[in-house]
């Protein structure tokens, strides 16, 4: 059979990298969340190569910075040449004045070349991202080693700090839209299993942490999903993370650590603390990583009863603002022509607005620095209760529910059902290894599988529990938190639009 073309495994990362080049507001959003100084934690970026994304955002920012510095110098040259030229003409130095006025007029063709160079480099960077043979993060220079080390640490994070704004809607920040939420009916785990030769076996004691650990190891194999990942994570309420001490928050004026000693994670499964609980997090990606599905499980062990708390979420594909403009499917000559058009359009406003854009960026950076320092002063003074938690993630804000096609809905529902069945089968295998009778679990297993529902006809907002663990759908509601969103390209709040619509 002929091999059909497949989506690139890092398709989502490449789309976001391309948007960072095309949309200055999005590039700033990436860098403010993952590369800038801050205090609040960041949501986990499921399915996104953060190292590649930050590298491309930095490359885009640096390219725009070089362009604007040159345009600013040209604006200064223009102003000086005009003032001196007019002064010379008025003082009857006509030849010298005329030469200066010619210099002023020449500023705009030079500016056109500067803009063209930047626009062509932008288009070349976006086109290069369409080459699957070269990794996205290798197409641009590396960032600072310390920054990249911190970004890589998020891949193995075992602690997530969620903000108070997200607590009631989605403490599993970054997971997307909630599809189901349930607590399965408890089943008996207090009876010993029967021995093969007759009599009963001696049950071996176990904790919820032991069960979580077993499922984390066995679930990838049990589901048959090669892309499934499993990790136990401690979910901590934003103001409560300081109670964990320096193991989680070595500097109260900086972000919490994404990775803490595993003993805290085990403890959160056995004996949850105040605003601290451990969940087994399972997540997998659809074709090209366009859809991310996740399930968050917590074993509720109250001997002799055991149950599972289950919350399932889906991250839809990226929104319309991440679609490449049609011109990026054209030939190189067409791309160069479009770069020339952009240069002609932006040359004059680019020069005349260079100082304004520079002042606007500097004012925004100064305002952000002042806000951070104000909060840090309050923390240093001993004011407790600061909310270190995040409310969402960059990937979550980029998702758009209406981009979920039939295939994505079908695959996501299949993944969830595979996870449910595998959770039950792995639980049964674990109990059998502990010499526990699984008759009660086996009796309920089919009922749980058949009645567990995942609604893809609309985003679940307000949920009401119905019979048989079914969740009734209220009004659609997106995940909590702010951000630019996944609509059409735009500018960040408070940032004026660039002349001619260029980034």
DRENMAR-854895 format. One record per atom (N, C-alpha, C): residue in three letters; x, z, y. Coordinates in steps of 0.1 Angstrom, whole numbers, plus 5000, padded with zeros to 4 digits. Layout:
residues N
ALAXZY
...
//
This chain:
residues 503
UNK500850004988
UNK500050005000
UNK500950005012
UNK500549935023
UNK501249935035
UNK501250065042
UNK502350105048
UNK502350235055
UNK501750215069
UNK500650295071
UNK500050295084
UNK500850365095
UNK500750325107
UNK501450395118
UNK500950535119
UNK501850625123
UNK501550765124
UNK501850815138
UNK501150925142
UNK501450985155
UNK502851055154
UNK503551055165
UNK504851135165
UNK504451285163
UNK505351355156
UNK505051495154
UNK505051575167
UNK505851525177
UNK505951595190
UNK505251525201
UNK504151455197
UNK503351375206
UNK502951455219
UNK502451575216
UNK501951665227
UNK503051695237
UNK504251735231
UNK505351765239
UNK505751645248
UNK505851525242
UNK506251405250
UNK505151375261
UNK503951395258
UNK502951365268
UNK503051465280
UNK503351595277
UNK503451695288
UNK504751665295
UNK505851625288
UNK507051595295
UNK506851475305
UNK506151375300
UNK505951255309
UNK505151295321
UNK504151385319
UNK503351435331
UNK504151515340
UNK505151585336
UNK506051655345
UNK506751565354
UNK507151445349
UNK507751345357
UNK506751275367
UNK505551255363
UNK504551185371
UNK503851275381
UNK503751405378
UNK502851495386
UNK503751615391
UNK504051615403
UNK504951715409
UNK504251855407
UNK502951865409
UNK502251995408
UNK502452045394
UNK502251965383
UNK502452015370
UNK503852055367
UNK504851985372
UNK506252025370
UNK506452165376
UNK505952185388
UNK506052325394
UNK505352425385
UNK504252395380
UNK503452485372
UNK504352525359
UNK504952425353
UNK505852455341
UNK506952545345
UNK507652515356
UNK508852595360
UNK508452735365
UNK507352745372
UNK506952875376
UNK506552965364
UNK505952905354
UNK505552995342
UNK506753025333
UNK507652935331
UNK508652955321
UNK510052965326
UNK510352925338
UNK511752925343
UNK511953015355
UNK510853055362
UNK511053135374
UNK511053285371
UNK511453355381
UNK511453505380
UNK509953545379
UNK509753655372
UNK508353705370
UNK508353835364
UNK507053895363
UNK506854025357
UNK505954015345
UNK504853935347
UNK503853925336
UNK504353835325
UNK503953875313
UNK504353795301
UNK503653655302
UNK504153565293
UNK503553435292
UNK502853415279
UNK501853335279
UNK501153305266
UNK501953215257
UNK501753235244
UNK502553155234
UNK502153005235
UNK503052915236
UNK502852775238
UNK502752705224
UNK501552725217
UNK501452665204
UNK501652515204
UNK502552465195
UNK502752325193
UNK503552255204
UNK504152325213
UNK504952265224
UNK506352305223
UNK507252205224
UNK508752235225
UNK509052275239
UNK509152405241
UNK509352445255
UNK510652405261
UNK511752405252
UNK513052365257
UNK512952225263
UNK512352135255
UNK512251995260
UNK511451985273
UNK510252055273
UNK509352055285
UNK510052105297
UNK510752215296
UNK511352275308
UNK512552185312
UNK513252125303
UNK514352035307
UNK513851915315
UNK512751855310
UNK512151745317
UNK511551785331
UNK510951905331
UNK510451955344
UNK511551975354
UNK512652025349
UNK513852045358
UNK514351915363
UNK514451815354
UNK515051685357
UNK514151625368
UNK512751635366
UNK511851575376
UNK511951645389
UNK512051775389
UNK512251855402
UNK513551815409
UNK514651805401
UNK515951775407
UNK515851635413
UNK515251535406
UNK515151405411
UNK514351405424
UNK513251465425
UNK512451475437
UNK513251545448
UNK513951645444
UNK514751725454
UNK515851635460
UNK516551555452
UNK517551455457
UNK516851355467
UNK515751305463
UNK515051205471
UNK514651265485
UNK514051385484
UNK513651455497
UNK514751495506
UNK515851535500
UNK517051575508
UNK517551445515
UNK517551335509
UNK518051215515
UNK517051165526
UNK515751185523
UNK514751145533
UNK514851235545
UNK515151365542
UNK515251465553
UNK516451425562
UNK517551385556
UNK518651345564
UNK518351215572
UNK517551125566
UNK517151005573
UNK516151035584
UNK515351135582
UNK514451185593
UNK515251235605
UNK516251315602
UNK517151365612
UNK517851255619
UNK518351155612
UNK519051045618
UNK518050965627
UNK516850945622
UNK515850875630
UNK515550945643
UNK515351075642
UNK515051155655
UNK516251145664
UNK517451165659
UNK518651165668
UNK518851025674
UNK518750925666
UNK518950785671
UNK517850755682
UNK516650795680
UNK515650765689
UNK515850835703
UNK516150965702
UNK516451035714
UNK517650985722
UNK518750965714
UNK519950915721
UNK519750775726
UNK519050695718
UNK518950555722
UNK518050545734
UNK516950615735
UNK516050605747
UNK516850665759
UNK517550775757
UNK518350835768
UNK519350735773
UNK520050665764
UNK521050565768
UNK520450445776
UNK519250395771
UNK518550295779
UNK518150335792
UNK517650455793
UNK517150515806
UNK518350525816
UNK519550555810
UNK520750575819
UNK521550445820
UNK520850325817
UNK521350195819
UNK522550165809
UNK522650235798
UNK523650195788
UNK522950115778
UNK522549995782
UNK521649915774
UNK522149875760
UNK523449835760
UNK524049795747
UNK524149905737
UNK524550025742
UNK524650135733
UNK523350185728
UNK522350185738
UNK521050225735
UNK520350135725
UNK520550005726
UNK519949915717
UNK520549935703
UNK521849955702
UNK522449975689
UNK521850105682
UNK521650205690
UNK521050325684
UNK519650305680
UNK518850225687
UNK517450195683
UNK517450105671
UNK518450025669
UNK518549945657
UNK518850035645
UNK519750135647
UNK520050235637
UNK518750305633
UNK517950345643
UNK516650415640
UNK515750325632
UNK515650195635
UNK514850095627
UNK515350075613
UNK516650085612
UNK517250065598
UNK517050185589
UNK516550295594
UNK516250415586
UNK515250385575
UNK514250305579
UNK513150285570
UNK513450195558
UNK514250085560
UNK514750005548
UNK515550095539
UNK516450175545
UNK517250265536
UNK516350365529
UNK515350415536
UNK514450515529
UNK513650445518
UNK513350315520
UNK512750235509
UNK513550225497
UNK514850205499
UNK515850205488
UNK515950335481
UNK515950445489
UNK516050585483
UNK514750605474
UNK513650575479
UNK512350595472
UNK512350505459
UNK512750385461
UNK512750295449
UNK513650345438
UNK514850395442
UNK515750445432
UNK515150565424
UNK514450655432
UNK513750765425
UNK512550725417
UNK511850625422
UNK510650585414
UNK511050505401
UNK512150425402
UNK512550355390
UNK513150455380
UNK513850555385
UNK514350665375
UNK513150735369
UNK512150765376
UNK510950825371
UNK510350735360
UNK510150615362
UNK509550525353
UNK510450505340
UNK511750505342
UNK512650485331
UNK512550615322
UNK512450735328
UNK512350855321
UNK511050865312
UNK509950815318
UNK508750815311
UNK508750715299
UNK509250595302
UNK509350495291
UNK510250545280
UNK511350615283
UNK512250665273
UNK511550765264
UNK510650835269
UNK509850935261
UNK509050875250
UNK508750745252
UNK508050675241
UNK508850635229
UNK510150655230
UNK511050625219
UNK511150735209
UNK510550725197
UNK510450835188
UNK511850865181
UNK512750765183
UNK514050785176
UNK514950885183
UNK514650915195
UNK515551005203
UNK514651135206
UNK515151245203
UNK514351375205
UNK514151385220
UNK513051435224
UNK512651455238
UNK513651535246
UNK514051645239
UNK514951735246
UNK516351685248
UNK516751575241
UNK518051515242
UNK518051405253
UNK516951375259
UNK516851265268
UNK517251305283
UNK517351435285
UNK517651485298
UNK518751595297
UNK519451635307
UNK520451735306
UNK519851875302
UNK520651955296
UNK520252085292
UNK520052185304
UNK519252285302
UNK519052385313
UNK520152495311
UNK520052595318
UNK521052705317
UNK520852775303
UNK521952805297
UNK521952865283
UNK521052985282
UNK521053075292
UNK520253195291
UNK518753165292
UNK518353065300
UNK516953025301
UNK516552965287
UNK517352875281
UNK516952815269
UNK516852915257
UNK517753015258
UNK517753115248
UNK516453195249
UNK515953225261
UNK514753295263
UNK513553205258
UNK513553075260
UNK512452995256
UNK512452985241
UNK513552975234
UNK513552975220
UNK513053105214
UNK513253215221
UNK512853345216
UNK511353345214
UNK510553265223
UNK509153265222
UNK508653215209
UNK509453125202
UNK509053075189
UNK508853175178
UNK509653285179
UNK509553385169
UNK509053515174
UNK508153505185
UNK507653625191
UNK506753705181
UNK506953835181
UNK506153925172
UNK505354025181
UNK505354005194
UNK504454085203
UNK503853995213
UNK502554005215
UNK501853935226
UNK501154035235
UNK501354025248
UNK500754115257
UNK499654045265
UNK498454085263
UNK497354015269
UNK496854095281
UNK496354025292
UNK495954085304
UNK494554135304
UNK494154215313
UNK492854275313
UNK491754165315
UNK492154065323
UNK491153955325
UNK490753885312
UNK491653885302
UNK491453815290
UNK490953905279
UNK490954035281
UNK490654135271
UNK489254115264
UNK488254095273
UNK486854085267
UNK486553945261
UNK487253845266
UNK486953705261
UNK487853655250
UNK489253675253
UNK490153615243
UNK491453695244
UNK491653805237
UNK492953875237
UNK494053795230
UNK493653695222
UNK494653605216
UNK495053495225
UNK495653535236
UNK495953445247
UNK496753325242
UNK496353205247
UNK497053085244
UNK496353015232
UNK495453075225
UNK494853015213
UNK493752915215
UNK493152915227
UNK492152815231
UNK490752865230
UNK489852785225
UNK488452805225
UNK488052875212
UNK487252975213
UNK486853055201
UNK485752985193
UNK485952965180
UNK485052895172
UNK484252985163
UNK484853095159
UNK484053195151
UNK484753335153
UNK483953435151
UNK484353575152
UNK483553655142
UNK484153725133
UNK483353795123
UNK484153905117
UNK483454005111
UNK484054105102
UNK483354085088
UNK484054045078
UNK483554025065
UNK483054155059
UNK482054145051
UNK481454265044
UNK482554335036
UNK482654465037
UNK483654545030
UNK483454535015
UNK484554535007
UNK484454534993
UNK485254644987
UNK484954684975
UNK485554804969
UNK486954774964
UNK487954854968
UNK489254844962
UNK489754974956
UNK488755064952
UNK489155194947
UNK489055204932
UNK488655094925
UNK488555104911
UNK489755044904
UNK490355104894
UNK491455054887
UNK491154934879
UNK492054844877
UNK491854724869
UNK491954764854
UNK491354674846
UNK491354704831
UNK492654644825
UNK493254714816
UNK494454664809
UNK493954564799
UNK494854474795
UNK494554374785
UNK494254434772
UNK495054534768
UNK494854594755
UNK493754704755
UNK493054724766
UNK492054824767
UNK492554944776
UNK491555014781
UNK491955124790
UNK492055074804
UNK492555154813
UNK492655124827
UNK494155134831
UNK494455054841
UNK495855064847
UNK495855164858
UNK497055204862
UNK497155304873
UNK497355224886
UNK496455234895
UNK496555164908
UNK497755204915
UNK498455104921
UNK499655134930
UNK499155144944
UNK499555244951
UNK499155254965
UNK499655144974
UNK498955104984
UNK499355004994
UNK498755035007
UNK499354975017
UNK498854985031
UNK498354855036
UNK497754855048
UNK497354725054
UNK498554645057
UNK499654705061
UNK500854635064
UNK501354555052
UNK501254625040
UNK501754555028
UNK500854425025
UNK499554435028
UNK498654325026
UNK498954215036
UNK499154255048
UNK499554155059
UNK500854085055
UNK501854155050
UNK503154095046
UNK502953995035
UNK502154035025
UNK501953945014
UNK501253815018
UNK500253825026
UNK499553705030
UNK500453615039
UNK501253675047
UNK502253605056
UNK503153515048
UNK503553565036
UNK504453485027
UNK503653385019
UNK502453415015
UNK501753335005
UNK500853225011
UNK500353255023
UNK499353165029
UNK499853015030
UNK501052995035
UNK501452855036
UNK501352775023
UNK501752845012
UNK501652774999
UNK500152764995
UNK499452874997
UNK498052874992
UNK497152774998
UNK497352745011
UNK496452645018
UNK496852505015
UNK498052475011
UNK498552345009
UNK498852265022
UNK498752335033
UNK499052275046
UNK500452295050
UNK501252185050
UNK502652195052
UNK503052245066
UNK502152225076
UNK502452265089
UNK501952405092
UNK501352475083
UNK500852605085
UNK501952705087
UNK501852785098
UNK502852895101
UNK502053025101
UNK502753135096
UNK502153265096
UNK503153365101
UNK502653455109
UNK503453565115
UNK502553685119
UNK503053805116
UNK502353925120
UNK502853955134
UNK501853975143
UNK502154005157
UNK501454125162
UNK502054205170
UNK501454315177
UNK500854275190
UNK499554285191
UNK498854245203
UNK498654375212
UNK499154375224
UNK499154495232
UNK498454465245
UNK497654555249
UNK496954555262
UNK497954565273
UNK497754475284
UNK498754465294
UNK499254595300
UNK498354695305
UNK498854815311
UNK499454915301
UNK499254885288
UNK499754985277
UNK501154955272
UNK501654835275
UNK502954805269
UNK504054895274
UNK503954955286
UNK505055045290
UNK505155165281
UNK504055205274
UNK504155315265
UNK505055295253
UNK505455165250
UNK506355145239
UNK507755165243
UNK508055195256
UNK509355225260
UNK510255105261
UNK511555125260
UNK512555025263
UNK512654925251
UNK512054955240
UNK512054855229
UNK511254735232
UNK510254755241
UNK509354645245
UNK509554605260
UNK509954705268
UNK510054685282
UNK511254755287
UNK512454695285
UNK513754755289
UNK513854765304
UNK513154675312
UNK513154685326
UNK511754675331
UNK511154785337
UNK509754775341
UNK509454675352
UNK510554615358
UNK510254515369
UNK510554375363
UNK510654365350
UNK510754225344
UNK509754205334
UNK509654085328
UNK508754055317
UNK508954145305
UNK507954175297
UNK508154235284
UNK508854145275
UNK509554205265
UNK510254125255
UNK509254055245
UNK509553935241
UNK508553875231
UNK508753925217
UNK509953975214
UNK510254025201
UNK510654175201
UNK510054255193
UNK510354395193
UNK510654435178
UNK511254555176
UNK511454595162
UNK510254585153
UNK510454535141
UNK509354505132
UNK508654635128
UNK509254745129
UNK508554875126
UNK507354895134
UNK507354855147
UNK506154865155
UNK505054775150
UNK505454655145
UNK504454565140
UNK503754625128
UNK504554675119
UNK504054745107
UNK503054855110
UNK503554935120
UNK502755055124
UNK501455005130
UNK501354895137
UNK500154855143
UNK499154805133
UNK499654765121
UNK498754725110
UNK498154845102
UNK498954955101
UNK498555075094
UNK497755165102
UNK498255195114
UNK497655295123
UNK497655235137
UNK496755155141
UNK496755095155
UNK496855205165
UNK497555165176
UNK497655265187
UNK496655235198
UNK496755295209
UNK495855275221
UNK496055135227
UNK495155045225
UNK495354905230
UNK496354835223
UNK496654865210
UNK497754805203
UNK497354785188
UNK497254665184
UNK496854635170
UNK497654515165
UNK497954515152
UNK498654405146
UNK497754305139
UNK497954185141
UNK497154075135
UNK498053985128
UNK497553935117
UNK498253825110
UNK497753695116
UNK498753625122
UNK498353495129
UNK498753375121
UNK497753295119
UNK497953165111
UNK497653055121
UNK498552955121
UNK498252835130
UNK498852715124
UNK498152605126
UNK498552475121
UNK498152365130
UNK498752245129
UNK498452135138
UNK497852015131
UNK497051945138
UNK496451825133
UNK497451715135
UNK497051585133
UNK497951475135
UNK498551465149
UNK499851455149
UNK500551445162
UNK500551575170
UNK500051685164
UNK499951805171
UNK498851805182
UNK497951705182
UNK496951695192
UNK495951815192
UNK495651865180
UNK494751975179
UNK495552095172
UNK495452215177
UNK496052325171
UNK494952425167
UNK494952465155
UNK493852555150
UNK494652685146
UNK493952795149
UNK494652925146
UNK493553025141
UNK493953115132
UNK493153225127
UNK493953355129
UNK493253455133
UNK493853585136
UNK493053685127
UNK493853755118
UNK493253835108
UNK493753975109
UNK492954075106
UNK493354215106
UNK492654285094
UNK493454345086
UNK492954415074
UNK492354545079
UNK491154575075
UNK490454695078
UNK490354775066
UNK491354865063
UNK491454945051
UNK491055085053
UNK489855115048
UNK489355255048
UNK488955285034
UNK489955335026
UNK489755365012
UNK488455435009
UNK487655384999
UNK487955284990
UNK487555144994
UNK487255125007
UNK486754995011
UNK487854915019
UNK487754785018
UNK488654695025
UNK487854575030
UNK488154535043
UNK487454425049
UNK488454355057
UNK488054235062
UNK488954155071
UNK488154125084
UNK488854145095
UNK488354105108
UNK488953965110
UNK488153865113
UNK488553725114
UNK488153665128
UNK489053605135
UNK488753535147
UNK489453395146
UNK488753295148
UNK489253155147
UNK489153085160
UNK490253015164
UNK490352945177
UNK490852805175
UNK490552715184
UNK491052575184
UNK491552535198
UNK492652465198
UNK493152405210
UNK492852265209
UNK492052205218
UNK491652065217
UNK492851985222
UNK492751845222
UNK493751765227
UNK493951785242
UNK495051725247
UNK495251735262
UNK494251655270
UNK494051695282
UNK493051635291
UNK493451505297
UNK492551445305
UNK492751315311
UNK494051305319
UNK494451415326
UNK495551405335
UNK496851375327
UNK496851395314
UNK498051375306
UNK498151235299
UNK497151145303
UNK497251005298
UNK498150925307
UNK498950845301
UNK499950765309
UNK499150655316
UNK499450625329
UNK498850515335
UNK499150385328
UNK498250285329
UNK498350165322
UNK499650095324
UNK500250115336
UNK501450035340
UNK502650065330
UNK502550175323
UNK503750215315
UNK503650145301
UNK502650055300
UNK502649965288
UNK503149825292
UNK503549805305
UNK503949675310
UNK505449655307
UNK505849535311
UNK507249495309
UNK508149565319
UNK509449555317
UNK510349615327
UNK510249555341
UNK510149425341
UNK509949355354
UNK508749405361
UNK507649435354
UNK506449485360
UNK506649625365
UNK507349705358
UNK507649845362
UNK508449845375
UNK509449755375
UNK510349745387
UNK509449705399
UNK508549605397
UNK507749565408
UNK506849675413
UNK506349755404
UNK505549875408
UNK506349975416
UNK507649995411
UNK508550085418
UNK508750035433
UNK508949905434
UNK509149845447
UNK507849865456
UNK506749845450
UNK505449875458
UNK505350015462
UNK505750105453
UNK505650255457
UNK506650285468
UNK507850215468
UNK508850235478
UNK508350185492
UNK507750065492
UNK507250015504
UNK506150105510
UNK505350155501
UNK504150235506
UNK504650365511
UNK505650425505
UNK506050565508
UNK507250575517
UNK507850465521
UNK509050475529
UNK508850545542
UNK507850495550
UNK507550545563
UNK507050685562
UNK505950715555
UNK505450855554
UNK506450945548
UNK507250895539
UNK508250975532
UNK509251035542
UNK509750945551
UNK510650985562
UNK510051085572
UNK508851045577
UNK508151115587
UNK507651255582
UNK507451265569
UNK506951395564
UNK507951475556
UNK509251435557
UNK510251505549
UNK510451645553
UNK510551675566
UNK510651815571
UNK509451895567
UNK508351845569
UNK507051915565
UNK507051955551
UNK507451865542
UNK507351895528
UNK508452005524
UNK509651995531
UNK510652085528
UNK510252225533
UNK509652235544
UNK509152365549
UNK508052425541
UNK507152335536
UNK506052385527
UNK506552445514
UNK507552375508
UNK508152425496
UNK508852555498
UNK509552565509
UNK510352685512
UNK509352805515
UNK508252775522
UNK507352875525
UNK506652925512
UNK506352835503
UNK505652875491
UNK506652965482
UNK507852925482
UNK508853005474
UNK509053145480
UNK509153145494
UNK509253275500
UNK508053365498
UNK506853305499
UNK505653385497
UNK505653445482
UNK506053365473
UNK506053415459
UNK507053525457
UNK508253505463
UNK509253615462
UNK508853745469
UNK508153735480
UNK507653855487
UNK506653925478
UNK505753845472
UNK504653905463
UNK505353985452
UNK506353915446
UNK507053985434
UNK507754105439
UNK508454105450
UNK509154225455
UNK508154335458
UNK507054305464
UNK506054405467
UNK505554475454
UNK505354405444
UNK504854465431
UNK506054545425
UNK507254495426
UNK508354565420
UNK508654705428
UNK508354705441
UNK508554825448
UNK507554925443
UNK506254885441
UNK505254975436
UNK505655035422
UNK506254945414
UNK506654995400
UNK507755095401
UNK508755065410
UNK509855155412
UNK509455295417
UNK508355295425
UNK507855415430
UNK507155505420
UNK507055455408
UNK506455525397
UNK504955505396
UNK504455405402
UNK502955375401
UNK502755305387
UNK502055375378
UNK501855335364
UNK500555245364
UNK500455185352
UNK499255105349
UNK499354955354
UNK500554905356
UNK500654765360
UNK500354685348
UNK499554575350
UNK499154485339
UNK500254375337
UNK500954395326
UNK502054295323
UNK501554185314
UNK500254175311
UNK499754075302
UNK499453945308
UNK499453845300
UNK499053705304
UNK497653685301
UNK497053585307
UNK495653555305
UNK495453425297
UNK496453335297
UNK496353215289
UNK497753155288
UNK497853025284
UNK499152965283
UNK499052825289
UNK500152765291
UNK500252625297
UNK499452535288
UNK499752545275
UNK499052445265
UNK497552465265
UNK497152595267
UNK495652615267
UNK495052555280
UNK495652575291
UNK495152515303
UNK495152365303
UNK496052305295
UNK496152155295
UNK495052105285
UNK494452185277
UNK493552135267
UNK492152105274
UNK491452005267
UNK490151965273
UNK489251945261
UNK488152015261
UNK487252015250
UNK486651885247
UNK486351805258
UNK485651685256
UNK486551575250
UNK487851605248
UNK488751515242
UNK488751525226
UNK487951625221
UNK487851645207
UNK487051535201
UNK487651445193
UNK486951335187
UNK486351385173
UNK485651295167
UNK485151325154
UNK486151365144
UNK487351295144
UNK488351325134
UNK488951455137
UNK489151495149
UNK489751625152
UNK488851735148
UNK487451715151
UNK486551825147
UNK486451835131
UNK486551725125
UNK486451735110
UNK487751805104
UNK488951755109
UNK490151815104
UNK490251965107
UNK489852005119
UNK489952145123
UNK489052235114
UNK487852185111
UNK486852255103
UNK487452265089
UNK488052155084
UNK488752165071
UNK489852265070
UNK490652265080
UNK491752365081
UNK491252505080
UNK490152535088
UNK489652665088
UNK489052705075
UNK488352615068
UNK487852655055
UNK488952675045
UNK489952595045
UNK491152615037
UNK491752755039
UNK491852795052
UNK492352925055
UNK491553035049
UNK490153025051
UNK489253125046
UNK489453145031
UNK489353035023
UNK489553045009
UNK490853105005
UNK491953065012
UNK493253115008
UNK493353255012
UNK492753305022
UNK492853445025
UNK492253525014
UNK491053485009
UNK490353554998
UNK491153544985
UNK491753434982
UNK492453414969
UNK493753494970
UNK494453494982
UNK495653574983
UNK495453724983
UNK494253764989
UNK493853904988
UNK493653944974
UNK492953864966
UNK492653894952
UNK493953904944
UNK494953814946
UNK496153814939
UNK496953944943
UNK496953984955
UNK497654104959
UNK497054224953
UNK495754234952
UNK495054354946
UNK495354354931
UNK495354244925
UNK495654244911
UNK497154284908
UNK498054254917
UNK499454304915
UNK499554454917
UNK498554514924
UNK498454654926
UNK497554724916
UNK497154654906
UNK496354714895
UNK494954754900
UNK494454684910
UNK493154714915
UNK492154614910
UNK490954664906
UNK489854584901
UNK489354494912
UNK489254364910
UNK488754274921
UNK487354224918
UNK486654284910
UNK485254244906
UNK484354234919
UNK484454334927
UNK483654334939
UNK483954224949
UNK485354204950
UNK485754094959
UNK485353964953
UNK485453944940
UNK485053814934
UNK483553794936
UNK482753894935
UNK481353884937
UNK480953834951
UNK481753884961
UNK481353844975
UNK482153714979
UNK483153674972
UNK483953564977
UNK483153444980
UNK482353394970
UNK481653274972
UNK480653284984
UNK480053404986
UNK479153414997
UNK479853415010
UNK481053475011
UNK481753465023
UNK482153325027
UNK482653245017
UNK483053115019
UNK481953025023
UNK480753035017
UNK479652945019
UNK478952985033
UNK479053105037
UNK478253145049
UNK479153155061
UNK480453145059
UNK481353145071
UNK481253015079
UNK480753015091
UNK480452895098
UNK481452875110
UNK481752755113
UNK482652715124
UNK481852615132
UNK481552645144
UNK480652555153
UNK481552465161
UNK481352335159
UNK482152235167
UNK481152145175
UNK479952185176
UNK478952105184
UNK479052145199
UNK479752255202
UNK479852295216
UNK480852415216
UNK481452435227
UNK482352545229
UNK481552675228
UNK482052775220
UNK481352895219
UNK481752985231
UNK480753025238
UNK480953115249
UNK480453255246
UNK479253285250
UNK478653415247
UNK478153415232
UNK478753505224
UNK478453505210
UNK477553625207
UNK476553595198
UNK475753705193
UNK475753695177
UNK476053815171
UNK476153815157
UNK474753795151
UNK474653705141
UNK473453685133
UNK473653735119
UNK472753685111
UNK472753725097
UNK473853655089
UNK474453715079
UNK475453665070
UNK476653615078
UNK477153695087
UNK478353675095
UNK478253545103
UNK477053485105
UNK476953365113
UNK476953405128
UNK477653325136
UNK477653355151
UNK476753255158
UNK475853305166
UNK474953225173
UNK475553185187
UNK475353065191
UNK476053005202
UNK475353035215
UNK476053085225
UNK475453105239
UNK475952985248
UNK476153015260
UNK476552915270
UNK478052875268
UNK478452755269
UNK479852715268
UNK480752795278
UNK481852835274
UNK482752905283
UNK484252875280
UNK484952825289
UNK486452795286
UNK487252925285
UNK488452915280
UNK489353035280
UNK489553095294
UNK489853225294
UNK490053285308
UNK491353245314
UNK491553265327
UNK492753245333
UNK492653125343
UNK493753105351
UNK493753005361
UNK494652885357
UNK495252825367
UNK496152715364
UNK495452585370
UNK496252475370
UNK495752355376
UNK494652295367
UNK494752305354
UNK493752255345
UNK494152125339
UNK493252065332
UNK493551945324
UNK492851825329
UNK492251825342
UNK491551715347
UNK492551605352
UNK492151545363
UNK492951435369
UNK494151495376
UNK495251425377
UNK496451475384
UNK496051525398
UNK496751635402
UNK496451695414
UNK497551785419
UNK497351855430
UNK498351935436
UNK498052075433
UNK499052165432
UNK498852305430
UNK498152365442
UNK497352475439
UNK496652545450
UNK497652575461
UNK497252545473
UNK498052575485
UNK499252485488
UNK499352375479
UNK500452275481
UNK499852155487
UNK500252105498
UNK499551985504
UNK499951865496
UNK499051765496
UNK499251645489
UNK500351565495
UNK501151495486
UNK502251415491
UNK501651285498
UNK502251235508
UNK501851105514
UNK501750995503
UNK500850905504
UNK500650795495
UNK500350835481
UNK500150965479
UNK499851005465
UNK500951015456
UNK502150985461
UNK503350995452
UNK503751135449
UNK504351165437
UNK504751295434
UNK505951345443
//
